[in-house]
Amino acid sequence: MLFRSGDSVKRGEALFIDKIDDRIRFVSPASGTIKEIVFGERRRLLKIVVTVAKTEEDCLFDVSNLSDKQALVDTLLKAGLWQRMVQYPFQKIPSPDSTPPSIYVTLDYDAPFFPETDLYLKGNEDALKKGLEVLSTLASGKLNVGISLKSSAPDSIRSLATHIIDGDYPANDPGVFLYHNKKDASENASWGIRGMDVVKIGQLFLTGKYPYKQQVVVAGSNAQNPSHVNTREGVLYKDLVTSTDSASRYIAGSPLNGRNGGSDGSLSYGEYALHVIPEGQEQEMLTFFRLGLNK
């Protein structure tokens, strides 16, 4: 942690750093006062609560040099967007000192109830193009961009793709894209990134400010108004949805592999969906005598 409770923080200012590599920063999506820092077992950092100021102040980042690879790396590190990329095969944060064999980008989300491509790209096409330009420089031109055969993206975005992906979940995962497209074992250490994170990189280099706004989906049988929502990173679950049942499970991300955040949780970095579903602890009379074909 770089701050204590009661300290003031700007939007885009680093809150904490990676113990292994202190160049990797995690920044604040809001400007205000740090109200609380919550730790779990073994001092594991669970959450940082920021009281948002009425007038927010942004950190400014140098985005003037798009041709210098090292300058791009430094800006992504300082702005807290470097860790939106993962390195395969273990999906770790890439080392800033390494060069990827290639970078794999997928523009569509095929996990249940994630933002539709045409909706999250609406008004963000320039940001996507700028983000792909930055990634191409990082990958020394070895950039693979996949779009689903059933994608809702407009033709102007389809023309940016290098590959068409035909298949259902999890075909549009960058790791699956890499697995089916690699030519030899040297590509096993390639990097991957999803479309909405590419948009954030592009927004950073278009504005020089941390891109705190994002579109998320609120879904699930216990969510009263399932919908796409334009909000900000770190938003509280209670500000997104009112559950119809006190015994609800709040899943940030995909319901298949997301994070159970509890009813008082909030969306963290890179989480673009909130699913509210029954906890599933209801008991039934003599259920062990039934075949359970509807389970």
N, C-alpha and C positions, 0 to 999 in steps of 0.2 A: 504494500500500500504506500502511496505517495502523499496521502492526505489523512487527516484525522477528523472526527466528528466536530462540526462547527466551522470547518474551513469553507471558504468560498472557492468555487470552481467554475471555469469557463466551459462553454460547449466546445468539444473537441480537445480538451485538455486531458492528459493522461491521468487516470485514477490509480492504476496499478500496472505492474510490469511482470513479464515472464521471469521466473527465477533462473531458468537455464540460459536465456538470452535476454538481457535487459534492454535490448533495442526494440523488442516486441512489446508494444504498448496497447493497453485497453483504455479507451477514452470515454469521457462522459458525453452522453447524448443530450444533456441539458445543462444550462447555466443556472447556478443557484448556490444553495448552502447544503453541505453534507449533513443530513439529519441523523443518520445511523449507519453503522457498519456491522454487518452480521456475520459471525464466523460459526462454523460447525465443528465437527470432530476433527481433532488434530489441526486446529486453526485453519481449516479449509474455508476459504472465502465464499460465502453463500450469496450475499447481496449487499449492495450499497444504495441507500435511500437518499435521494436528492430532492430537496424542496425547490421547485422551479421558481426562478425570479420572474417578476412581472415584465422586466425588460432583460432579455437574454443577450449575452455577449459571446461572440464567436472567436475562437482562435483562427488565425489566418496562416495558410500553408503556401509555400513557394511552389507554384505549378507552371513556372515560366519555361522550363527546359524539358520538352517532351522527347528530345532526341537522345539525351544522355541516360543510359540505362541505370547508372548508379544514382543519379538524381531522382529517377522514378522510384527506385527502391527506398531511398531515404524518405521521400514524401509519403509513400504508403506506410512505412514504419511509424513515422511521426503522427500520421493521421489515424492510426489504429485500424487500417484496412488490410494490412499485409496478411493477417491470419484468416482472412476470408478465403484464401487459397489453401488447398491441402496437397500434401505430397504422398503419392502412392508408393508402395502398396499398403502402408500402415495408416494413412490419412493423418499424418502429423503436420504441424506447421512447418513449411519449408524454411531451410536455412537461408538467411539473406545473402550469404556468401556463395550460394550454389546457383548453377544455371540449369534449368529444366531441359530434358531431352525434347519435350514438347509440352504444351498446355492444352488441356481439353476443356471446352466450354459447352454446356448444354443450356439451351434457352427455355425449354419447357419443363414443367413439373408434372409428373404422372402419379405421384403419391396422392392419396385421397384428399380432396378438398384443399388444394393449394391455389394461389392466385392464378387466374387465367392469363396466358401470355399477352394477348391483345390488351388486357386491362392494365397490367403492371407496366407495359411499354407505352401506354397512352401518355403522350407528352414527354416521354423519356427516350425517344429514338436517338436523338443526338447524344445523350449520355451513354447509351449502349455503344454507339459507334466509337465514341471517345474512349470508353473503357476497353473495347477490343483493340484499339490502336495502342493503348498502353501495354496490354498483355502481349501483343505481337512484338513489341520492342523487348519486353522481358524474356520472351521465348526465342528471340533472334529470328522471328518470322515463322517459327514452327508452331503455328496456332491452328487447332482443329475446332471448328464450331459446328455443333450438331443441333438440328432442329427436327422435331417430330413430324412424321408424315401427316399426322392429324392435327398439327399445330394451328392455333387460331391467330398466329402472328400475321401481320400484313405482308404484302409482297415485297415492300421495301426492306423488311427485315429478313425475309426468306432469301433474298439475294446475297446476304452476308454469310450465309451458312456454307460450309465446305462439305458437310455430310448430311444426308437425310436418314433419320433413325426410324425404323419400322419395328414397332413392338410396344407392349404394355409394360407396366411397372415391373422391374426397375430399369427399363431400357434407357431412360433419359438420365440416369445417374452418370456423372462424369467417369466414375471408375468402371462401370459397365461399358460405356463408350470406348474407353481406353482399351479394355480387355479384348473387345471385338475388332479393334482397329490397329493395334500395335503390329509392327512388322518384325521386331525381334526383342530379346530380353532387355536390351538397353533402355527401352521405353518404359519399363516397369516403374521407374522412379519419376515418371511424369507428374505434372501438377494438374489439379482439377479445380473448377469453380463453376458456380451456378449463375444463371442469367441475372437475377435481381442483385447479386453481389457485384456483377460486372457493371450494372447500372450505377451502383453506389460509387465505384471507382471512377466512372465517367463523370458523375456529378461533382466529385472532389476536384477533378482536374478542369472542370468547366467553371467552378465558382471559387475555388481556393478555400472552401469551408467544409467542415465535416457534414456529410449528408445524413441528418438525423431522421428525416421523414421517410416513411415507408408504407406500402400497402400490405395489409394482412387479411386473411380470411377467418371469420368466426363461424364455426360449424359444430355439428353434433346434435343429437336428439334432445339434449337438455339445454340447448341454447335457444332463447326465445326468438331472436331475430337473426338467423344465419345470413351472412352477407359479406361482401368485400368492404373493408374499412380503411380509409386513409388516416394514418395516425403517426406516432413517433416511436422510436426505439425506447424500450424500458417502460412502456405503458402498462399500467396495472390491469390485471384480468377484470377486476370489478368495474373498471371504466370502459371495458369493451363489451361485457355481456352480463346479464342477470340470469342466473341459473333457475330452472323451474323446479329443481330438486336439491335439497340440502346435501344429499349423498351423491355428489357429482365428482367426477374425476376431471381435472383440468390438465390437458396435455398440450404443451407447447411444441409445435412442429408436427410431424407426421404422427397419426395414431398408431402406426406400425413400429416406429422407433423413436418417438418423441420423448419429451421430458415431463414427468409428473411434477408440476410446480405447486400444487396445493391451491386452495381458493384465494389465498392472500398473495399469490405470486405475480410475476410480471414477465413480459416477453424480453428475452435477452438478445444478444447479438446474433444476427442471422436466423432468427425465428420468425417465420412469416405466416404462421397459422396458429389458431387456438381452437382446440376441440374440447367440447364439454359433453361428456357422456356419463351414463349411470355407472356407479362404482361397481355394481354387480355382486353385492354381498347379500342379496335377498335370499331368504331360505324358503323352500317349498316342502309341503307335506309329502312324505313318502317318495321323494324324488328318485331314490335309488331303485324303485320298482319300475320306473318308466324308461322306455327306450331312449327318450331324449332326441328324437329325430329333428326337433326344431331348435336344438341348441347349437 
